[in-house]
Amino acid sequence: MIYGLLTVHIRKHVPREKINTFDQLLEEVRKIENIQYEETVASKLGHVKQNTDKSKLVRCSFCHFRGHSVNECRKRLAKFTTQRNTTCTKARGFQNFMLWLWKTGLF
């Protein structure tokens, strides 16, 4: 019953036939967790060779695609360019309307 509650990555390394008592299960699981911890620490320190292509590691925080940052995002640029144009057009329309009102003497 307890064996089935283990995560998949631990069950891969600990065969069910090898475990007879709960203490054996704890011992084996702790060994695996220590090995995995050492691997993550080694990779963070740079002892394990990692992917050196930085463009694949960068992820845009606007569109969430890999390969570019938010400063280079084309979707972001397109969105804000159209918003700015729309805002300017609305402002110009309002200014023209106010100018028309002024010229006609209605304002």
C-alpha positions as MATLAB code, in Angstrom:
seq = 'MIYGLLTVHIRKHVPREKINTFDQLLEEVRKIENIQYEETVASKLGHVKQNTDKSKLVRCSFCHFRGHSVNECRKRLAKFTTQRNTTCTKARGFQNFMLWLWKTGLF';
ca = [
       0.000    0.000    0.000;
       2.709    2.505    0.930;
       4.785    1.587   -2.115;
       1.984    2.728   -4.396;
       2.036    6.195   -2.824;
       5.637    6.804   -3.875;
       6.274    9.141   -6.773;
       7.010    7.612  -10.143;
      10.663    8.666  -10.287;
      11.324    6.879   -7.002;
       9.378    3.749   -7.978;
      11.558    3.453  -11.093;
      14.647    3.077   -8.914;
      13.230    0.932   -6.103;
      11.734   -2.390   -7.226;
       8.884   -3.676   -5.090;
      10.532   -7.087   -4.687;
      13.561   -5.491   -3.013;
      11.508   -4.061   -0.136;
      10.455   -6.284    2.784;
      10.083   -3.777    5.630;
       9.193   -0.145    6.032;
      12.729    0.634    7.251;
      14.209   -0.794    4.041;
      11.825    1.339    2.022;
      12.853    4.479    3.910;
      16.535    3.683    3.496;
      16.267    3.126   -0.269;
      14.132    6.212   -0.825;
      16.540    8.381    1.163;
      19.449    7.103   -0.950;
      17.629    8.049   -4.142;
      16.633   11.463   -2.805;
      20.239   12.167   -1.778;
      21.501   11.207   -5.240;
      18.919   13.453   -6.903;
      19.773   16.309   -4.546;
      23.474   15.973   -5.329;
      22.712   15.989   -9.064;
      20.674   19.197   -8.787;
      23.338   20.907   -6.674;
      26.052   19.862   -9.121;
      24.054   21.141  -12.080;
      23.438   24.478  -10.341;
      27.139   24.853   -9.619;
      27.962   24.108  -13.238;
      29.711   20.767  -12.799;
      27.300   19.107  -15.175;
      27.438   20.277  -18.780;
      24.294   22.162  -19.673;
      22.886   23.518  -22.899;
      25.047   26.454  -23.967;
      22.597   27.885  -26.501;
      21.178   30.835  -24.552;
      18.563   31.748  -27.166;
      16.649   28.543  -26.446;
      16.752   29.162  -22.707;
      15.300   32.685  -22.839;
      11.514   32.837  -22.572;
       9.448   35.916  -23.289;
       7.315   36.976  -20.332;
       4.716   38.553  -22.656;
       3.911   35.781  -25.176;
       5.706   32.925  -23.313;
       7.524   31.730  -26.436;
      11.171   30.716  -26.217;
      13.984   32.330  -28.138;
      13.460   36.006  -27.348;
      12.916   38.349  -24.426;
      10.045   40.723  -23.781;
      12.090   43.620  -25.219;
      12.268   41.829  -28.590;
       8.696   40.484  -28.612;
       6.921   41.148  -31.912;
       3.472   40.431  -30.478;
       4.012   42.998  -27.739;
       5.252   45.566  -30.224;
       2.256   44.960  -32.503;
      -0.225   45.182  -29.633;
       1.123   48.442  -28.238;
       1.543   49.995  -31.675;
      -2.108   49.359  -32.552;
      -3.249   50.581  -29.130;
      -1.247   53.786  -29.520;
      -2.621   54.376  -33.023;
      -6.176   53.766  -31.834;
      -5.711   56.127  -28.894;
      -4.222   58.830  -31.119;
      -7.052   58.470  -33.616;
      -9.653   58.779  -30.869;
      -7.880   61.805  -29.420;
      -7.660   63.460  -32.824;
     -11.328   62.746  -33.436;
     -12.243   64.356  -30.138;
     -10.011   67.344  -30.882;
     -11.604   67.735  -34.302;
     -15.064   67.491  -32.761;
     -14.210   70.138  -30.177;
     -12.745   72.364  -32.916;
     -15.950   71.961  -34.955;
     -18.032   72.853  -31.905;
     -15.870   75.928  -31.307;
     -16.066   77.043  -34.934;
     -19.818   76.594  -35.108;
     -20.349   78.467  -31.878;
     -22.133   75.589  -30.181;
     -19.550   75.421  -27.428;
];
